[in-house]
Amino acid sequence: MTVTTTKRGRRRPRHAAAPPPAGRAPLAGTTEEPRVVRADAAPGRVAPPPELRARPEPIGRRPVAMPSPPPPPTNGETADSRPSWVDQTLQETLTLSYWFEPRADWTGRPVVIRFTGHRLGTGARTSNRDRFVQDERIDAAAPLSGRVCVTARVQDVNPGDWQVVAAVVEPSDGAGSPTRPRAAQPAVPVHRAKWSFRSWSLREDPDESVHTGIAPLARIPGIVPGIWPAMVALGIVVAVVSFALLYGRAGGTGPAPLVVLVALLAGGVGAKALFIVLNWGRKPPEGWVVGWAIQGFVGGLLIAIVVAGILGATPAGIFLDAAAPGVLFGMGAGRIGCFFAGCCVGRPTCSRWGVWSSDRRLGVRRVPTQLMEVALAFALAVASLVYVLTVGTAQGGVFVVSLALYTLLRQAILRLRAESRRSLRGPLLVSAACVVLIAAAVLINTVPSLHLPAGA
């Protein structure tokens, strides 16, 4: 302890800075303490430096992660008016993907991977944004088998090349209960991941340094940047071409191209509206701009076409039946984009029927829910196409039966997804509505007295 003198001549003690807590030693060649992120904190959020904490931190407790202040607004924008997803998209981040092979005795235990890194070429003068320590936690309920890849996003760091090391810190090797200690085992190696689409497997990346970049263009194993909008656009083109070939063959008349354009716009509005309703009260991490609901698209499409039929623009029944195969082909193409974009993923599984895929954070063998929906959509698309070409239209019955059957069978696939269902009542109501629609469509086309007017 040293002593200093105040302006009035009083002696005031000045205590030396407290040593860093256990387990947080500075990195080699640096003078500052690295930032630490809790294992259960949000990825990319870092703890404040020790001098900014309101009170000393108890030994053995990790600091609570605090977000950094947003960048200053430019071009007349204010921090409140600028959408948060824009900042997240344009911010330079450090995307790290490392893989390991879990041991059999890790079943039912959480796994924590610790990433430690420092920026290269900083010289003697370094700042808190030139180093980090971040933990990524894998839930204990997730069954792990084969090679498991963990992707971490480190934010609030200086751009440049980084040297990063990853290691498994939980379950700790040699740990056991006080009464039944477990013998120490060799540490599980963690490798930097490099993905091979040709062999559909993980390999070790020989590159030693990692460069920062914007999140949408980051290289993540099993993920193709920009694939989802590309596949959705391809699905729309396939749907429009299929409709154009079938509409005239089925005897359709009227301004079909204009109705198609209005129907697509109505479908987009319906998809976004239903997505907001389903996620009301829990804002998605990517914001409201990203995310769509396929049932909302079908609902908006159906409403627009029915309104056009009521107004006499086009025969609604022929229009719907001619559009059914293309809509299902387009939905299947969109699900292929979901698989390579890491959304709508299935649960992790140890089954031999599982397919390795990533949700952009955890790459592991999963139930291929996206591919199951692709197979379902394509099968119904082929069946509806064969029916329209061989039998003809059915006053809208082909569209109603095929889409209702897709929605009904999809409820079973949704139960296999990684995200939990918010309610069990919703799927039951949707399934009941699908059964009613299928029965109504069959009755209308089989009972002569229920047939719609000619041209409908």
N, C-alpha and C positions, 0 to 999 in steps of 0.2 A: 504494500500500500504506500502511495506517495502522498505528499501534503503540499497544497498550494495556498496562496494568500490572496484574500479578496481585497476589494478597493478600500474597505474600512479597516484593514489590518487584521481581520479575523482569519484564523487558520481553519481551512476546510479540507477534510480528507477527500482524496480522489482515488477511488478503487480502480484497480486494473481490470481490463476487459475479461469477462469470464471465458474460460476455455470452451470450445464447441462441445455439444453433447456427444455421448458415445455413439459411434457408428456413423459420424458425419465429419470425418477428417477431410481437410482440403485435398484437392487433386495434386498430383506431383507437378512441381514447377509453377504453382500458382500461390497467391497470397490471400485469396478470398474463399469463403465457404461456398460450395456449389448449392444451387437451388434444389430442393427436395419436394417431390410430389407424393401425396398419400397414395397407397395402393388402391383405395376405394374411391379416390377423387376422380373428377372428370378428366379424360385424357387431355394433355396439353396445358393444364392449369398448374401454375407453380406457386410455391410458398414465398412470402416476402422474406427479405434478408433479415438477419437477427436484429440489426439496429432499428428496424421499423416495428418490431413486435411490442405490444403494449406491456407485456410482463414476461418474465423468464418462462421458458417452456420446460415442463417436467421431463426428467430423463425417461426415455423409453416411449415418449409420445411424439408422433409426427405432427408437424404444423399443418393447420388448415389451409387449403389452397385458396388463393385470392386472385381474381382476374386482374390483368394489367389494364391501365386506362386506354381507351380507344385512341387511334391516331387522330391528329387534328384534321378537321374538315377542310375540304378544298372546293374551289369553284362555286363559292356561295352556299355550299351545303352546310347543314348543321348536324350535330351528332344525333339529334332526335329524329331528323327527317331521313337520314341515310339508313336503308335497311341493313340489319345486322348480317344477313347472309352475304351481302356484297363485301363487307369487311372480311368475313371468314373466307370467301372465295379468293380475294386478291392478296390476302396476307401471306407473306413468305413463312413457310413452315418446314420443319425437318421431319420427313416421313421415314420411319425405320421399320423394316420387316426382318424378323429373325425367326428361325425355326429350331425345334428340338424334338426329341422322342421321349415321351413320358414313360416312367417306369410303372410296372403293374401295381406296386404298393401305394401309388398316388390316388387310387380310386376313392372318391368321396372326400377329397381334401383340396382346398383351394391352391392354385398355383400362382405365384407372383414372379414376374420377370422384371429385373431391374436394369434399366438402360442408363449408362453413365457416359457422358461425352464432353469434349471440349473443342473449341473452334481452332483450326490450324492457322498458322501465320499471324497470330496476335502479338507475338513478341513479349516484352516484359510487361506492357500495359494491357491489362485485361479488365473486363467488367463482368457484372453478374449475368449478362446476356451472352457471355462467351463460354458458359459451362452449365451443365444441368445434371440432375439425377431424377429419373422418373420411373415409377413403378406401374406395371400393367397387371391387373388381377384377372384371373380366369376363375369363374364361379365353380364351386365344388360340385355342383349338380351336373356339370357338363361332362359327358363321357368322352374321354380322349383316347385315341388310338392312332398308331402310325405317326407320321410327321405332322406336328402342329406348328402353325405359323402365327405369330403375334405381330400385329402392325400397330405402332405407336406414332402419334402425331405430337411433336413438341413445338409449341408456339412461343411467341415472345422471345425469340433468339435472333442474334445477328446473322444476316445472310452470309454464305460462304461455304467452305469445305470443313467438314467435321470428322473427328475421330471418335468412334462410338464403340463401346464394349457392352455386351449383354450377358447376364448370368441369372440362373435360377436361385432365388433367395428363399422361397417357400414352395413346397416343403423343404426345410433345411436338412442337409445330409447329416446323419448321425443323431438326429433329434428323436426323442422318445419320451415316454412318461417317466416320472421320477422313480416309480417302482419297477418299471419294465423298460429299461433303456434299450435303445436299438443300436445295433452295431453300425459304425460309420461305413458309408458306401461312397464309391467314387462320384465326383460331381458330374452332373449331366451337362454335356457340351451344348452350347447354343451357337448356331451359325447364322451368318447373314444370308438372307434368302434370295434366291434367283429362280424365277419360274420358267418352266419349259412347257409351252403349249403342245409341242410335238409329242413328248412323252407323258404329258399331263402329270408332272411331278415337280417336287422342290429339289433344288440343287444348291450347293454352297457357292456364294458369290465371291470371287477372288478379290474384288475391289476393296481396298482398305478404308477409303474415305467416302463420306456421304455428303451430297450437295443439297442445299435448301431449294425449294421451289413452291409454286402455288399448288394447293391441295387437289384441284380437279385433274391436274396432269401428273400427279405422283404415280410412281410405279409400285403397284401392289400385286403380289402373287395371285393369279387367277382372275384379275380384274382388267378389263379393256376400257380405257378412258373414252367417254363419248359414245359407247356402244348402244346405250338405251335409246337416246333420241334418234340415232341412225336406224335402229331396228323398228322403232315406232313409225318413222317416216316411210320405211320400206313396207310396213304393214298397211299403211294408208294407201300407198300406190297399188299394192296387190288388191286391196278391197275395191278401189275405184275401177281398176281394170276388169276385175271379175264381175262387178255389177254392170259395167258397160256391155260386156259380152252376153250377159244373161237377160238384161232388161228388155232389149229389143226382141230377143228370141221368145220371151214370154208374152209378147204383145203389149208391152208398156208404151204409153204415150205421155205427152206433156213435157214441160221444161225440166227434165230429169237432172241435167248438170247443176242448175240453180238449186234445186231441192237437195242435191248431194252436198253442195257447199254449205247451205244453211244447216243441214243435219250434222255435218262434221263440227261446225262451230257450236251447235247446241250440245253435241256430245262432249266437247272439251269443257264447256261451262258446267255440265252435269258432273263430269269426272272430278273437277276441282271442288265443286260445291259439296259433293258427297265425301271427299277426302277431308275437308274442313269439319264436316259434321262428325265423322267417325273419330277424329282426333281432337274434338273440342275439349278444352280443359287441360290438355297436355301438348304444349307446343313442340313440334318435331325439332330435332337438333339442326336440321338443314333449313328450317323455316317453312313458311307456308308456300313459297314459290315452288319448291321441289316436292313432288308427291301427287299421285292421281289415283282415283278409284275406278276400276274397269266397269263396275256395275253402274256407276254414275254416267259413264260414257254411253253405255247401251240405253239407259233410261232417257238421256237427252236426245239420242238418235231416234228412239222410238216415238217420243213426243213430237219431234219436228216432222217426222214422216206422217204420223197420224193427222196432225194439223193440216199438212199439205193435202192429204187425201180428203179431209172434210171440206176444205176450200175448193176442191175440184181441180187442183193443179196436176196431180198424178193419181192413178189408182193405188191406194195405200197397200192393199193386199199383194198385188203383183210387185210393187216396189220393195216391200219387206222381204218377200221370198227370194227375189233376185239378189238382195243385199246380204242374205244370211250366210252363204259360203264365204264371201269376201270378208265379212266382219269376223268370222271365226278364224280364218287364215291370218288376218291382221292381229288378232288377240294372241294367237300362237307365236307370231313373230315378235310381238312385244315381250312375251315371257322369255324368249331366248335372250333378249336384251337384258332382262332382269337377272338372268343367271350369270351373265358375264359382267354385270354392273354391281353385283353383290347385294341386291335388294330382294325382299320376299323370300329369304333363305329358310331352309328347313332346320330342324333340330339336329344337334350333333348326335352321332350314332356310332356304335361299334359294329354294326351289321355289315356283312359282306356286300349288301346291296347299296350301301351308302356311296356317295360320290363326293370326292374332295372339292370343296368350294369355300369361298370366303365371303364374309359379310363386311369386308373392308376393314375389319379389326382382327377377327379370329378366323384363321383358315384351318379347317379340320374336315374330317369325313362327316357328311351330313345327309339327311333325307332329301333327295332331289325334288323338292316340291315344285320348283319352276319347270323342270323337265316333265313332271307328271301333268302339269297344266298344259304344257305344249302338246303332249300326246293326246290329251283329252280334246283340246280345241281342234287339232288337225283331224282327228277321227270324226268328230261331228261335222267339220267342214266338208270332208269327203262324202259323208253320208248325205248331207243336205244337197250337195252339188249333184250327186247321182240321182237323187229324187227329183230335183227340178229338171234335169235333162231328160229323164226317162218318163216321169209321170206328169210333171208340170207344176204350176203353182197351186197353193191350197188356201187362198184367201188370207194369206199371212200366217197360216198355220205352220209352215216350215220354219219361219223365223222364230215364232213363239216357242215351238216345241224344242228346237235345237238350242236356243239361248237359255230357256228355262232348264233344260236337262243339263247344260253346262254349269249353270249356277247351282243346281241341286247337287251334282256330284262334286263340285268344287268345295262345298262345305266340309266334306270329309278331308280334302287335301289341306284346307286351312287349319285343321286341328293338328297337323304335323309341322306347322311353321314354328320358328324359334320364338316369335313374339306371342305372348299370351292373349287369349281372347278376353275382351272386357266384360262380356256378358254371354251367358248360355241361352238367354231368351231370344236374342237376335238371330242366331243361326236357325233356331227352331221355327221362328216366324217366317224367315226367308224360305226355308225348305217347304213349309206348308203353302206359301204363296206360289212357289214353283209347281207344286203338285196340282193346285187349283188351275193354274194357267194351262198346264199340259192337258188336264181333263177337259177344260173348256174348249181348247183348240181342237181336240179330237171329236168332241160332240158337235161342234159347228160344222165340221167337214164330213161327218157321217150321218147326221140327222138332216134330211132334206128341208124340214120346216125351219131349221136354224141357219140355213145358208144366207150369206150376205147378199145384197143386191148385186146385179151384174155390173161388172166394171170396178167393183170395190177391191 
